[in-house]
């Protein structure tokens, strides 16, 4: 039996961004935080490196801003960059207040609070400014925020809830287009429930699952981007998909990331014969931005016909390696690789979606009452290539900004409306789920082959032809059968893949993460790629 729920704020996504927003709302508001699987299933938990912020006396805001602009290859919105960096210190202070156990170290960096944090340096940064908790920063932040959320009686944490679609005034036949709530599949009961809310926040992460090889957990299917597009939100710069240069290459490792900090602490990329190669591609060597490093690795793998390259930090003292990278050391050792003695086999893998749902500095989308934060959003911070460890910073800066804006908007929001329930009267149970599995595999394979690290116009055309066929097939399936998590995710991911391909086809140049053999030069005029959905209504 379908159920109806009412909240002040509905947060779709239980990662760092969603939890931070919920914790920054006043305790008199009734808040629901939805997780489509277990609470720890998001990307935040798996983030290793840390959070970029200006914390050390030798660093400054202008330097962090400049590093971000350079990495973004001319497409960053400087106002968004400055807004984010200027709020970095207070954001880190808030995380510390929550109890996040960042690594302290008197030797490397003394902050202005009277005690020292260990700050590491990552590719593209001119200073040591990455505050971290060993090599498991995401887990430390997530665990801390989750515990805080559990202590708040006004926050309900709901697991195994998959958002199907947003409910807007337009979808109900109204004149406006305010977001009123969402339909949500309760996987435990197999029923779609109705959630009404004064405000809805999309914090669903990125869409790296669109690629065959990814460093992300299974849930990163672009759900928020797809739902926002269907609701009438513009999206931007979805052609820029960051491939992390160094994912562990092992048949049993699946998607284990080797953090950028390994290269920041002296790790060297080598060919199978032990030869270093990064200096042939960039004078910064292993500390070049991720897009350059990923393309260099891709080039060498194709040139030599090899399955992987190697990341070697074994020249550093064994005690140093075990102390700074305990998680990586233990995980690799479990696969028979002792990183204190031998190099780590690595390959690039889809890692981060730099574009997303267009928002302002408060995380507001084009649809009133709907916010998007974290990797779901397009703030203008990342440009054509995300600077390492700016992503977690963006999560928390914009989560706090969105929470503050929701509080400002409360007097004008009214009360949650009574909404119609989900209509499942015309659908049946499917006995052909093999179609979903086949479409999943086909989509991820042609996106990897045709819309990957290096692109051509012909490859993009092939991908577009295939994704349009898949969309038609998925739409027919969605209309006739009961929804499941796999079907909802496939529907969303195919739509986002189409948006990515369309965006890539519109960019007739190579810039940052978008590299095409047909347009290898970078144009002097840097412009965003904005796509406008059929349901878009200017406010």
Kinemage of the C-alpha trace (Angstrom):
@kinemage 1
@onewidth
@group {chain A} dominant
@subgroup {mainchain}
@vectorlist {calphas} color= white
{ca unk a 1} P 0.000 0.000 0.000
{ca unk a 2} L 1.395 3.390 -1.000
{ca unk a 3} L 2.110 5.834 1.836
{ca unk a 4} L 2.076 9.646 2.044
{ca unk a 5} L 4.645 11.668 4.018
{ca unk a 6} L 5.076 15.388 4.718
{ca unk a 7} L 8.284 17.199 5.619
{ca unk a 8} L 9.619 20.726 5.688
{ca unk a 9} L 12.756 19.695 3.783
{ca unk a 10} L 13.275 16.536 1.720
{ca unk a 11} L 16.952 15.768 1.062
{ca unk a 12} L 17.508 13.174 -1.665
{ca unk a 13} L 20.984 11.760 -1.035
{ca unk a 14} L 22.737 10.827 2.199
{ca unk a 15} L 26.355 11.697 1.391
{ca unk a 16} L 28.421 14.547 2.780
{ca unk a 17} L 26.451 17.283 1.025
{ca unk a 18} L 23.032 15.996 2.085
{ca unk a 19} L 24.026 15.387 5.706
{ca unk a 20} L 25.781 18.764 5.975
{ca unk a 21} L 22.698 20.565 4.695
{ca unk a 22} L 20.421 18.729 7.125
{ca unk a 23} L 22.717 19.565 10.050
{ca unk a 24} L 22.785 23.244 9.114
{ca unk a 25} L 18.985 23.542 9.235
{ca unk a 26} L 17.287 24.662 12.454
{ca unk a 27} L 16.000 21.885 14.699
{ca unk a 28} L 12.356 22.967 14.500
{ca unk a 29} L 12.201 21.863 10.847
{ca unk a 30} L 11.156 18.317 10.022
{ca unk a 31} L 13.811 16.910 7.663
{ca unk a 32} L 14.003 13.611 5.755
{ca unk a 33} L 17.297 12.374 4.302
{ca unk a 34} L 16.837 9.589 1.748
{ca unk a 35} L 19.434 6.977 0.827
{ca unk a 36} L 18.685 4.642 -2.070
{ca unk a 37} L 20.765 1.930 -0.446
{ca unk a 38} L 22.675 1.838 2.811
{ca unk a 39} L 23.523 5.239 4.276
{ca unk a 40} L 27.232 4.792 3.532
{ca unk a 41} L 26.657 4.029 -0.157
{ca unk a 42} L 27.563 7.485 -1.506
{ca unk a 43} L 30.853 8.778 -2.875
{ca unk a 44} L 31.780 10.841 0.208
{ca unk a 45} L 32.567 7.757 2.262
{ca unk a 46} L 35.139 6.591 -0.292
{ca unk a 47} L 36.953 9.900 -0.772
{ca unk a 48} L 40.577 9.467 0.245
{ca unk a 49} L 42.529 12.655 -0.368
{ca unk a 50} L 40.921 15.446 1.632
{ca unk a 51} L 39.453 18.939 1.508
{ca unk a 52} L 41.239 21.857 -0.154
{ca unk a 53} L 41.183 25.030 1.949
{ca unk a 54} L 43.341 28.034 2.815
{ca unk a 55} L 44.516 27.145 6.333
{ca unk a 56} L 48.242 27.822 6.489
{ca unk a 57} L 49.861 31.228 7.033
{ca unk a 58} L 52.001 30.767 3.907
{ca unk a 59} L 48.912 30.260 1.726
{ca unk a 60} L 46.276 32.781 0.666
{ca unk a 61} L 42.859 32.992 -0.996
{ca unk a 62} L 44.159 34.528 -4.226
{ca unk a 63} L 46.601 31.630 -4.688
{ca unk a 64} L 43.874 28.997 -4.233
{ca unk a 65} L 41.599 30.931 -6.591
{ca unk a 66} L 44.335 31.138 -9.219
{ca unk a 67} L 45.173 27.431 -8.988
{ca unk a 68} L 41.496 26.604 -9.479
{ca unk a 69} L 41.178 28.931 -12.478
{ca unk a 70} L 44.268 27.432 -14.132
{ca unk a 71} L 43.068 23.850 -13.621
{ca unk a 72} L 39.634 24.797 -14.955
{ca unk a 73} L 41.118 25.731 -18.346
{ca unk a 74} L 39.385 29.081 -18.678
{ca unk a 75} L 35.838 27.934 -17.902
{ca unk a 76} L 35.615 28.480 -14.149
{ca unk a 77} L 33.237 31.190 -13.008
{ca unk a 78} L 35.562 33.382 -10.975
{ca unk a 79} L 32.753 34.607 -8.732
{ca unk a 80} L 31.893 31.001 -7.819
{ca unk a 81} L 35.559 30.147 -7.271
{ca unk a 82} L 36.105 33.121 -5.004
{ca unk a 83} L 32.838 32.488 -3.137
{ca unk a 84} L 33.880 28.896 -2.464
{ca unk a 85} L 37.472 29.630 -1.444
{ca unk a 86} L 36.528 32.595 0.737
{ca unk a 87} L 34.213 30.292 2.706
{ca unk a 88} L 36.764 27.475 2.949
{ca unk a 89} L 38.190 28.343 6.380
{ca unk a 90} L 34.805 28.702 8.093
{ca unk a 91} L 33.660 25.462 6.454
{ca unk a 92} L 36.673 23.552 7.815
{ca unk a 93} L 36.071 25.146 11.231
{ca unk a 94} L 32.494 23.840 11.104
{ca unk a 95} L 33.685 20.325 10.236
{ca unk a 96} L 36.145 20.459 13.134
{ca unk a 97} L 33.328 21.602 15.431
{ca unk a 98} L 31.337 18.550 14.350
{ca unk a 99} L 34.254 16.403 15.518
{ca unk a 100} L 35.909 15.336 12.240
{ca unk a 101} L 39.295 13.843 13.276
{ca unk a 102} L 41.604 15.548 10.788
{ca unk a 103} L 45.247 14.473 10.984
{ca unk a 104} L 47.414 16.826 13.029
{ca unk a 105} L 51.141 17.318 12.605
{ca unk a 106} L 53.402 20.010 14.050
{ca unk a 107} L 56.097 19.552 11.416
{ca unk a 108} L 54.416 20.575 8.166
{ca unk a 109} L 51.746 23.171 8.785
{ca unk a 110} L 50.733 25.293 11.709
{ca unk a 111} L 47.335 26.882 11.274
{ca unk a 112} L 46.051 29.940 13.050
{ca unk a 113} L 44.062 28.053 15.689
{ca unk a 114} L 46.962 27.263 17.966
{ca unk a 115} L 47.398 23.661 16.822
{ca unk a 116} L 48.711 22.132 13.652
{ca unk a 117} L 47.082 20.145 10.886
{ca unk a 118} L 49.008 18.045 8.460
{ca unk a 119} L 48.389 19.552 5.040
{ca unk a 120} L 49.332 17.669 1.917
{ca unk a 121} L 49.745 18.910 -1.640
{ca unk a 122} L 47.995 17.489 -4.678
{ca unk a 123} L 48.215 17.976 -8.433
{ca unk a 124} L 47.549 21.526 -9.627
{ca unk a 125} L 47.985 23.110 -6.189
{ca unk a 126} L 50.804 25.580 -5.560
{ca unk a 127} L 50.709 25.056 -1.777
{ca unk a 128} L 50.109 22.353 0.774
{ca unk a 129} L 46.446 23.017 1.523
{ca unk a 130} L 44.720 19.609 1.610
{ca unk a 131} L 43.463 18.895 5.119
{ca unk a 132} L 42.822 15.194 5.577
{ca unk a 133} L 42.224 12.306 7.948
{ca unk a 134} L 45.075 9.966 6.936
{ca unk a 135} L 44.007 8.525 3.559
{ca unk a 136} L 40.354 7.981 4.488
{ca unk a 137} L 39.085 11.539 4.800
{ca unk a 138} L 35.678 10.852 3.297
{ca unk a 139} L 34.988 8.027 5.730
{ca unk a 140} L 36.025 10.206 8.683
{ca unk a 141} L 33.804 13.109 7.579
{ca unk a 142} L 30.827 10.940 6.672
{ca unk a 143} L 30.942 8.893 9.878
{ca unk a 144} L 31.137 12.049 11.977
{ca unk a 145} L 28.259 13.813 10.201
{ca unk a 146} L 26.109 10.687 10.253
{ca unk a 147} L 26.548 10.346 14.004
{ca unk a 148} L 25.602 14.005 14.427
{ca unk a 149} L 22.508 13.544 12.262
{ca unk a 150} L 21.430 10.529 14.310
{ca unk a 151} L 21.540 12.711 17.405
{ca unk a 152} L 19.106 15.228 15.901
{ca unk a 153} L 15.449 14.278 16.597
{ca unk a 154} L 14.181 16.398 13.692
{ca unk a 155} L 16.208 14.461 11.078
{ca unk a 156} L 14.877 11.147 9.772
{ca unk a 157} L 17.418 8.971 7.954
{ca unk a 158} L 15.551 6.681 5.561
{ca unk a 159} L 17.426 3.847 3.839
{ca unk a 160} L 16.482 1.793 0.759
{ca unk a 161} L 14.468 4.703 -0.705
{ca unk a 162} L 14.942 5.369 -4.435
{ca unk a 163} L 13.601 8.669 -5.747
{ca unk a 164} L 11.627 8.025 -8.939
{ca unk a 165} L 10.741 11.576 -9.985
{ca unk a 166} L 10.102 15.064 -8.667
{ca unk a 167} L 6.574 16.396 -8.303
{ca unk a 168} L 6.087 19.938 -9.597
{ca unk a 169} L 3.114 22.225 -10.056
{ca unk a 170} L 3.461 21.873 -13.830
{ca unk a 171} L 3.224 18.084 -13.638
{ca unk a 172} L -0.019 18.477 -11.663
{ca unk a 173} L -1.460 20.835 -14.248
{ca unk a 174} L -0.744 24.066 -12.367
{ca unk a 175} L 0.390 27.390 -13.785
{ca unk a 176} L 3.652 27.601 -11.841
{ca unk a 177} L 6.478 25.088 -11.584
{ca unk a 178} L 7.408 24.983 -7.918
{ca unk a 179} L 8.789 21.681 -6.673
{ca unk a 180} L 6.309 20.119 -4.257
{ca unk a 181} L 7.968 16.813 -3.398
{ca unk a 182} L 8.915 13.496 -4.945
{ca unk a 183} L 7.724 9.976 -5.646
{ca unk a 184} L 9.987 7.518 -3.862
{ca unk a 185} L 10.282 3.737 -4.195
{ca unk a 186} L 10.544 1.939 -0.859
{ca unk a 187} L 12.642 -1.062 -1.894
{ca unk a 188} L 11.696 -3.043 1.223
{ca unk a 189} L 7.971 -2.948 0.412
{ca unk a 190} L 8.174 -2.572 -3.366
{ca unk a 191} L 5.763 0.381 -3.229
{ca unk a 192} L 6.143 3.960 -4.497
{ca unk a 193} L 5.357 6.483 -1.737
{ca unk a 194} L 4.576 10.187 -1.995
{ca unk a 195} L 6.797 12.669 -0.159
{ca unk a 196} L 5.473 16.248 0.059
{ca unk a 197} L 7.901 18.970 1.172
{ca unk a 198} L 8.246 22.743 1.312
{ca unk a 199} L 11.756 22.385 -0.116
{ca unk a 200} L 13.508 19.556 -1.960
{ca unk a 201} L 17.290 19.204 -2.136
{ca unk a 202} L 19.080 17.036 -4.701
{ca unk a 203} L 22.341 15.702 -3.244
{ca unk a 204} L 22.551 12.524 -5.303
{ca unk a 205} L 26.158 12.746 -6.521
{ca unk a 206} L 27.468 12.474 -10.071
{ca unk a 207} L 27.069 10.126 -13.021
{ca unk a 208} L 30.379 8.260 -13.318
{ca unk a 209} L 28.509 4.938 -13.453
{ca unk a 210} L 27.742 5.828 -17.086
{ca unk a 211} L 31.251 4.516 -17.855
{ca unk a 212} L 32.374 0.907 -17.808
{ca unk a 213} L 35.350 1.645 -15.541
{ca unk a 214} L 34.793 4.008 -12.630
{ca unk a 215} L 36.226 4.747 -9.216
{ca unk a 216} L 32.732 5.483 -7.892
{ca unk a 217} L 30.323 3.302 -5.923
{ca unk a 218} L 27.417 1.691 -7.769
{ca unk a 219} L 24.860 4.386 -6.997
{ca unk a 220} L 26.409 7.268 -8.970
{ca unk a 221} L 23.835 7.142 -11.751
{ca unk a 222} L 23.068 10.826 -12.344
{ca unk a 223} L 19.671 10.498 -10.639
{ca unk a 224} L 19.467 14.112 -9.492
{ca unk a 225} L 20.588 15.486 -12.856
{ca unk a 226} L 17.981 13.417 -14.717
{ca unk a 227} L 15.149 14.267 -12.320
{ca unk a 228} L 16.020 17.969 -12.400
{ca unk a 229} L 16.100 17.963 -16.227
{ca unk a 230} L 12.672 16.336 -16.411
{ca unk a 231} L 11.380 18.914 -13.908
{ca unk a 232} L 12.587 21.835 -16.057
{ca unk a 233} L 16.121 22.647 -14.867
{ca unk a 234} L 18.911 23.643 -17.202
{ca unk a 235} L 22.151 21.669 -17.077
{ca unk a 236} L 25.657 22.796 -17.929
{ca unk a 237} L 29.066 21.485 -19.024
{ca unk a 238} L 28.200 17.791 -18.898
{ca unk a 239} L 30.879 17.040 -21.501
{ca unk a 240} L 33.509 17.451 -18.787
{ca unk a 241} L 33.869 14.084 -17.078
{ca unk a 242} L 36.980 13.718 -14.999
{ca unk a 243} L 38.914 10.493 -15.211
{ca unk a 244} L 41.033 9.839 -12.172
{ca unk a 245} L 44.476 8.818 -13.449
{ca unk a 246} L 45.180 6.176 -10.838
{ca unk a 247} L 42.686 3.441 -10.039
{ca unk a 248} L 44.106 0.146 -8.786
{ca unk a 249} L 44.343 -2.302 -11.680
{ca unk a 250} L 43.464 -5.730 -10.314
{ca unk a 251} L 40.661 -8.116 -11.345
{ca unk a 252} L 39.283 -8.237 -7.805
{ca unk a 253} L 39.736 -4.560 -6.886
{ca unk a 254} L 36.648 -3.343 -8.786
{ca unk a 255} L 36.898 0.424 -8.140
{ca unk a 256} L 39.595 1.119 -5.574
{ca unk a 257} L 41.128 4.571 -5.951
{ca unk a 258} L 44.793 5.385 -5.338
{ca unk a 259} L 44.607 8.912 -3.957
{ca unk a 260} L 46.262 11.897 -5.615
{ca unk a 261} L 48.178 12.397 -2.376
{ca unk a 262} L 50.450 9.452 -3.243
{ca unk a 263} L 51.808 11.530 -6.129
{ca unk a 264} L 51.781 14.585 -3.875
{ca unk a 265} L 54.146 12.774 -1.514
{ca unk a 266} L 56.566 11.751 -4.267
{ca unk a 267} L 54.890 8.853 -6.088
{ca unk a 268} L 56.241 8.382 -9.637
{ca unk a 269} L 54.370 7.075 -12.676
{ca unk a 270} L 56.340 4.498 -14.630
{ca unk a 271} L 56.072 2.218 -17.641
{ca unk a 272} L 56.505 -1.556 -17.217
{ca unk a 273} L 60.256 -1.158 -17.891
{ca unk a 274} L 60.568 1.284 -14.985
{ca unk a 275} L 60.848 4.403 -17.160
{ca unk a 276} L 59.152 7.586 -15.927
{ca unk a 277} L 57.100 9.307 -18.626
{ca unk a 278} L 55.097 12.240 -17.208
{ca unk a 279} L 57.809 14.853 -17.808
{ca unk a 280} L 57.434 14.197 -21.546
{ca unk a 281} L 53.854 15.500 -21.284
{ca unk a 282} L 54.069 18.294 -18.709
{ca unk a 283} L 56.891 20.042 -16.804
{ca unk a 284} L 54.948 19.499 -13.568
{ca unk a 285} L 55.312 15.754 -14.061
{ca unk a 286} L 53.165 13.680 -11.728
{ca unk a 287} L 51.756 16.859 -10.162
{ca unk a 288} L 50.111 18.047 -13.379
{ca unk a 289} L 46.284 18.372 -13.278
{ca unk a 290} L 44.312 15.171 -13.574
{ca unk a 291} L 43.173 15.633 -17.168
{ca unk a 292} L 46.780 15.862 -18.368
{ca unk a 293} L 47.916 12.884 -16.301
{ca unk a 294} L 44.949 10.736 -17.404
{ca unk a 295} L 45.530 11.516 -21.096
{ca unk a 296} L 49.234 10.775 -20.741
{ca unk a 297} L 48.514 7.380 -19.201
{ca unk a 298} L 45.870 6.658 -21.846
{ca unk a 299} L 48.364 7.615 -24.568
{ca unk a 300} L 51.109 5.352 -23.217
{ca unk a 301} L 48.743 2.408 -22.729
{ca unk a 302} L 47.519 2.686 -26.333
{ca unk a 303} L 51.009 3.358 -27.732
{ca unk a 304} L 52.524 0.316 -26.063
{ca unk a 305} L 49.444 -1.898 -25.991
{ca unk a 306} L 49.735 -2.376 -22.219
{ca unk a 307} L 46.967 -2.973 -19.700
{ca unk a 308} L 48.219 -0.511 -17.074
{ca unk a 309} L 51.066 1.698 -15.905
{ca unk a 310} L 52.661 1.755 -12.452
{ca unk a 311} L 52.646 4.217 -9.555
{ca unk a 312} L 55.777 3.815 -7.465
{ca unk a 313} L 56.283 5.300 -4.008
{ca unk a 314} L 58.510 2.484 -2.730
{ca unk a 315} L 61.523 4.840 -2.659
{ca unk a 316} L 59.996 6.563 0.394
{ca unk a 317} L 60.590 5.021 3.840
{ca unk a 318} L 58.276 2.116 4.601
{ca unk a 319} L 57.203 3.666 7.914
{ca unk a 320} L 56.255 6.898 6.127
{ca unk a 321} L 54.137 5.003 3.583
{ca unk a 322} L 52.295 2.955 6.203
{ca unk a 323} L 51.666 6.042 8.336
{ca unk a 324} L 50.372 8.285 5.529
{ca unk a 325} L 48.550 5.689 3.426
{ca unk a 326} L 47.358 2.964 5.800
{ca unk a 327} L 44.164 2.198 3.879
{ca unk a 328} L 45.932 1.900 0.529
{ca unk a 329} L 48.754 -0.121 2.064
{ca unk a 330} L 46.378 -2.647 3.639
{ca unk a 331} L 44.095 -2.889 0.584
{ca unk a 332} L 46.986 -3.447 -1.828
{ca unk a 333} L 48.615 -5.933 0.541
{ca unk a 334} L 45.365 -7.888 0.451
{ca unk a 335} L 45.910 -8.280 -3.301
{ca unk a 336} L 49.531 -9.342 -2.811
{ca unk a 337} L 51.054 -5.900 -3.577
{ca unk a 338} L 53.442 -4.481 -0.955
{ca unk a 339} L 53.601 -0.796 -1.881
{ca unk a 340} L 56.625 -0.261 0.369
{ca unk a 341} L 58.601 -2.586 -1.922
{ca unk a 342} L 56.927 -2.543 -5.368
{ca unk a 343} L 54.905 -0.244 -7.631
{ca unk a 344} L 51.098 -0.200 -7.813
{ca unk a 345} L 49.462 -1.157 -11.159
{ca unk a 346} L 47.039 1.657 -12.081
{ca unk a 347} L 44.659 2.712 -14.879
{ca unk a 348} L 42.456 5.786 -15.398
{ca unk a 349} L 38.777 5.458 -14.461
{ca unk a 350} L 35.736 7.750 -14.611
{ca unk a 351} L 35.779 9.695 -11.384
{ca unk a 352} L 33.897 12.986 -11.283
{ca unk a 353} L 31.102 14.778 -13.154
{ca unk a 354} L 32.196 18.425 -13.448
{ca unk a 355} L 28.923 19.637 -14.955
{ca unk a 356} L 25.428 19.229 -13.626
{ca unk a 357} L 22.275 21.100 -12.656
{ca unk a 358} L 22.686 24.862 -13.023
{ca unk a 359} L 22.516 26.607 -9.614
{ca unk a 360} L 23.323 29.964 -8.037
{ca unk a 361} L 25.486 30.656 -4.963
{ca unk a 362} L 22.658 29.375 -2.748
{ca unk a 363} L 22.307 26.080 -4.593
{ca unk a 364} L 18.950 27.165 -6.060
{ca unk a 365} L 17.976 25.632 -9.402
{ca unk a 366} L 15.670 27.012 -12.092
{ca unk a 367} L 12.690 25.373 -10.357
{ca unk a 368} L 11.448 27.244 -7.257
{ca unk a 369} L 11.762 25.222 -4.065
{ca unk a 370} L 14.357 22.880 -5.609
{ca unk a 371} L 18.051 22.969 -4.663
{ca unk a 372} L 21.013 20.966 -5.974
{ca unk a 373} L 24.308 20.628 -4.117
{ca unk a 374} L 27.511 18.635 -4.388
{ca unk a 375} L 28.412 16.721 -7.530
{ca unk a 376} L 24.822 16.928 -8.793
{ca unk a 377} L 25.185 20.667 -9.303
{ca unk a 378} L 26.939 22.978 -11.737
{ca unk a 379} L 28.136 25.940 -9.681
{ca unk a 380} L 30.858 27.134 -12.056
{ca unk a 381} L 33.626 26.189 -9.618
{ca unk a 382} L 35.259 23.397 -11.603
{ca unk a 383} L 35.267 24.736 -15.150
{ca unk a 384} L 36.659 22.274 -17.667
{ca unk a 385} L 38.606 20.289 -15.074
{ca unk a 386} L 38.151 19.972 -11.311
{ca unk a 387} L 41.140 20.859 -9.158
{ca unk a 388} L 41.938 18.036 -6.740
{ca unk a 389} L 40.057 18.121 -3.405
{ca unk a 390} L 37.887 21.103 -4.366
{ca unk a 391} L 34.889 18.773 -4.616
{ca unk a 392} L 34.420 18.099 -0.904
{ca unk a 393} L 34.945 21.792 -0.243
{ca unk a 394} L 32.176 22.620 -2.715
{ca unk a 395} L 29.873 20.051 -1.052
{ca unk a 396} L 30.069 21.688 2.348
{ca unk a 397} L 30.246 25.351 1.282
{ca unk a 398} L 27.111 25.042 -0.855
{ca unk a 399} L 25.311 22.786 1.618
{ca unk a 400} L 25.685 25.488 4.255
{ca unk a 401} L 24.706 28.221 1.789
{ca unk a 402} L 21.609 26.304 0.658
{ca unk a 403} L 20.542 25.651 4.256
{ca unk a 404} L 20.850 29.357 5.050
{ca unk a 405} L 18.786 30.250 1.961
{ca unk a 406} L 16.069 27.740 2.870
{ca unk a 407} L 15.771 29.429 6.265
{ca unk a 408} L 15.425 32.806 4.503
{ca unk a 409} L 12.742 31.433 2.187
{ca unk a 410} L 10.680 29.710 4.906
{ca unk a 411} L 8.199 32.581 5.440
{ca unk a 412} L 7.273 32.471 1.725
{ca unk a 413} L 7.082 28.696 1.264
{ca unk a 414} L 3.674 27.821 2.682
{ca unk a 415} L 2.963 24.332 4.029
{ca unk a 416} L 3.457 20.968 2.281
{ca unk a 417} L 0.520 20.253 -0.032
{ca unk a 418} L -1.497 17.079 -0.213
{ca unk a 419} L -0.273 15.396 -3.376
{ca unk a 420} L -1.770 12.653 -5.540
{ca unk a 421} L -0.330 9.193 -5.036
{ca unk a 422} L 1.681 7.196 -7.535
{ca unk a 423} L -0.483 5.533 -10.182
{ca unk a 424} L 0.613 1.940 -10.758
{ca unk a 425} L -2.775 0.699 -11.980
{ca unk a 426} L -1.678 0.135 -15.582
{ca unk a 427} L 1.650 -1.632 -14.994
{ca unk a 428} L 2.579 -5.273 -14.471
{ca unk a 429} L 5.515 -7.220 -13.066
{ca unk a 430} L 8.264 -7.728 -15.619
{ca unk a 431} L 9.523 -11.159 -16.562
{ca unk a 432} L 12.212 -9.696 -18.845
{ca unk a 433} L 14.684 -8.077 -16.448
{ca unk a 434} L 17.467 -9.466 -18.649
{ca unk a 435} L 16.701 -6.540 -20.978
{ca unk a 436} L 17.609 -4.090 -18.217
{ca unk a 437} L 20.895 -5.882 -17.531
{ca unk a 438} L 21.751 -5.978 -21.243
{ca unk a 439} L 20.986 -2.267 -21.680
{ca unk a 440} L 23.101 -1.411 -18.624
{ca unk a 441} L 26.091 -3.185 -20.143
{ca unk a 442} L 25.612 -1.773 -23.637
{ca unk a 443} L 25.301 1.814 -22.382
{ca unk a 444} L 28.417 1.726 -20.214
{ca unk a 445} L 30.507 0.056 -22.901
{ca unk a 446} L 29.742 2.471 -25.737
{ca unk a 447} L 30.143 5.469 -23.406
{ca unk a 448} L 33.613 4.161 -22.476
{ca unk a 449} L 34.560 3.482 -26.096
{ca unk a 450} L 33.057 6.588 -27.735
{ca unk a 451} L 32.740 9.305 -25.059
{ca unk a 452} L 35.855 8.601 -23.009
{ca unk a 453} L 39.205 10.287 -22.441
{ca unk a 454} L 39.835 10.890 -26.173
{ca unk a 455} L 36.891 11.578 -28.504
{ca unk a 456} L 36.094 12.132 -32.183
{ca unk a 457} L 32.982 13.452 -33.913
{ca unk a 458} L 32.307 10.033 -35.456
{ca unk a 459} L 32.533 8.306 -32.084
{ca unk a 460} L 30.106 10.822 -30.578
{ca unk a 461} L 27.653 10.321 -33.451
{ca unk a 462} L 27.772 6.561 -32.932
{ca unk a 463} L 27.138 7.018 -29.228
{ca unk a 464} L 24.223 9.368 -29.855
{ca unk a 465} L 22.583 6.929 -32.264
{ca unk a 466} L 22.845 4.104 -29.746
{ca unk a 467} L 21.661 6.086 -26.750
{ca unk a 468} L 18.563 7.315 -28.586
{ca unk a 469} L 17.600 3.708 -29.365
{ca unk a 470} L 18.145 2.764 -25.734
{ca unk a 471} L 16.059 5.693 -24.475
{ca unk a 472} L 13.104 4.635 -26.622
{ca unk a 473} L 13.379 1.048 -25.398
{ca unk a 474} L 13.727 2.104 -21.763
{ca unk a 475} L 10.749 4.480 -22.024
{ca unk a 476} L 8.552 1.658 -23.326
{ca unk a 477} L 9.712 -0.612 -20.491
{ca unk a 478} L 9.186 2.125 -17.865
{ca unk a 479} L 5.623 2.760 -19.087
{ca unk a 480} L 4.489 -0.837 -18.834
{ca unk a 481} L 6.239 -2.446 -15.865
{ca unk a 482} L 6.599 -1.849 -12.157
{ca unk a 483} L 9.627 0.242 -11.303
{ca unk a 484} L 12.728 -1.202 -9.659
{ca unk a 485} L 16.012 0.350 -8.587
{ca unk a 486} L 17.769 -1.053 -11.672
{ca unk a 487} L 15.146 0.345 -14.039
{ca unk a 488} L 15.062 3.772 -12.355
{ca unk a 489} L 18.853 4.034 -12.454
{ca unk a 490} L 19.070 2.844 -16.052
{ca unk a 491} L 16.414 5.374 -17.114
{ca unk a 492} L 18.290 8.197 -15.392
{ca unk a 493} L 21.711 7.141 -16.598
{ca unk a 494} L 20.646 6.817 -20.223
{ca unk a 495} L 19.145 10.312 -20.107
{ca unk a 496} L 22.303 11.787 -18.574
{ca unk a 497} L 24.432 9.922 -21.149
{ca unk a 498} L 22.369 11.579 -23.885
{ca unk a 499} L 22.929 14.989 -22.278
{ca unk a 500} L 26.671 14.297 -22.024
{ca unk a 501} L 26.865 13.312 -25.699
{ca unk a 502} L 24.837 16.339 -26.795
{ca unk a 503} L 27.108 18.619 -24.768
{ca unk a 504} L 30.261 17.037 -26.214
{ca unk a 505} L 28.975 17.400 -29.779
{ca unk a 506} L 28.351 21.117 -29.227
{ca unk a 507} L 31.954 21.815 -28.133
{ca unk a 508} L 34.119 22.244 -31.236
{ca unk a 509} L 37.426 22.521 -29.411
{ca unk a 510} L 39.594 20.637 -26.936
{ca unk a 511} L 39.530 22.109 -23.462
{ca unk a 512} L 40.298 20.538 -20.099
{ca unk a 513} L 38.636 17.151 -19.797
{ca unk a 514} L 37.039 17.342 -23.251
{ca unk a 515} L 39.680 16.260 -25.746
{ca unk a 516} L 38.706 15.541 -29.351
{ca unk a 517} L 41.002 14.602 -32.207
{ca unk a 518} L 38.782 16.527 -34.655
{ca unk a 519} L 39.168 19.845 -32.791
{ca unk a 520} L 42.533 19.623 -30.985
{ca unk a 521} L 42.947 23.378 -30.494
{ca unk a 522} L 41.457 25.480 -27.692
{ca unk a 523} L 39.317 28.425 -28.784
{ca unk a 524} L 40.111 31.894 -27.462
{ca unk a 525} L 36.468 32.400 -26.439
{ca unk a 526} L 35.612 30.206 -23.444
{ca unk a 527} L 31.897 29.430 -23.178
{ca unk a 528} L 29.808 27.081 -21.091
{ca unk a 529} L 27.631 24.449 -22.736
{ca unk a 530} L 24.094 24.997 -21.456
{ca unk a 531} L 21.220 22.698 -22.393
{ca unk a 532} L 17.621 23.831 -21.914
{ca unk a 533} L 14.916 21.187 -21.253
{ca unk a 534} L 11.436 21.291 -22.822
{ca unk a 535} L 9.892 22.003 -19.406
{ca unk a 536} L 12.134 25.017 -18.656
{ca unk a 537} L 10.275 28.119 -17.546
{ca unk a 538} L 12.287 31.312 -16.879
{ca unk a 539} L 11.470 32.759 -13.462
